[in-house]
């Protein structure tokens, strides 16, 4: 099991990850609202703007304040992602 940092020390299991998307489109906003209504929404933004919506295979939806590209780079194990992690946690 590999854990991916989604910001502010919050981690998700890469094995349970289905998708990482931007929150801007109407269908994604509906997914977030449906998850909120069902009690399956996890808000890991710490009050910041939502920049990524993460869908898990358990039907949970996670909100992150980190860009989807940054999370994807962390998933791929990019060394540049570690530098971005330090910058993102300072915001």
C-alpha positions in Angstrom: 0.0 0.0 0.0 1.4 3.4 -1.0 0.2 6.6 0.6 -0.1 9.9 -1.4 0.1 13.2 0.4 -2.9 15.4 -0.6 -1.9 18.4 1.4 -1.5 19.4 5.0 -0.3 16.0 6.1 -3.4 14.2 4.8 -2.8 10.9 3.0 -4.8 8.6 0.7 -4.1 5.1 -0.4 -3.0 5.0 -4.1 -4.6 1.5 -4.4 -8.1 2.9 -3.6 -7.8 5.9 -5.9 -10.1 6.1 -8.9 -9.6 9.6 -10.3 -8.3 13.1 -9.6 -10.2 15.9 -11.3 -10.6 19.6 -11.3 -13.7 20.9 -9.4 -14.8 23.4 -12.0 -17.3 21.5 -14.2 -21.0 21.1 -13.4 -20.9 17.3 -13.4 -18.1 17.3 -10.8 -20.0 19.8 -8.7 -22.9 17.4 -8.8 -20.7 14.5 -7.7 -19.4 16.6 -4.7 -23.0 17.6 -3.7 -24.2 14.1 -4.0 -21.3 12.8 -1.8 -22.1 15.6 0.7 -25.8 14.5 0.8 -24.9 10.9 1.3 -22.3 11.6 4.0 -19.4 10.4 1.8 -17.6 13.8 1.4 -14.2 14.3 3.1 -13.0 17.9 3.1 -9.2 18.0 3.4 -8.9 21.7 2.2 -8.5 23.2 5.7 -10.7 26.1 4.6 -8.8 26.8 1.5 -10.1 26.8 -2.1 -10.8 23.4 -3.5 -8.4 22.7 -6.4 -8.8 18.9 -6.7 -11.6 16.4 -6.3 -10.5 12.9 -5.6 -12.9 9.9 -6.1 -12.1 6.7 -4.2 -13.3 3.2 -5.0 -15.2 3.2 -1.6 -17.5 5.9 -3.1 -15.9 8.6 -0.9 -15.1 11.9 -2.5 -12.2 13.9 -1.1 -11.6 17.6 -1.6 -8.0 18.9 -1.7 -6.4 22.3 -1.8 -3.6 20.9 -4.0 -3.6 21.0 -7.8 -4.6 17.8 -9.5 -1.3 17.9 -11.5 0.7 18.0 -8.2 -1.2 15.1 -6.7 -0.6 13.1 -10.0 3.1 13.9 -9.9 3.2 12.6 -6.3 1.4 9.5 -7.4 4.0 9.0 -10.1 6.9 9.6 -7.6 8.2 12.7 -9.3 11.0 14.5 -7.4 9.6 17.9 -8.3 6.4 16.9 -6.4 8.4 16.9 -3.1 9.4 20.5 -3.7 5.9 21.5 -4.6 4.7 19.8 -1.4 6.8 22.1 0.7 5.5 25.2 -1.1 1.9 24.1 -0.9 2.0 23.4 2.8 3.3 26.9 3.5 0.2 28.5 1.9 
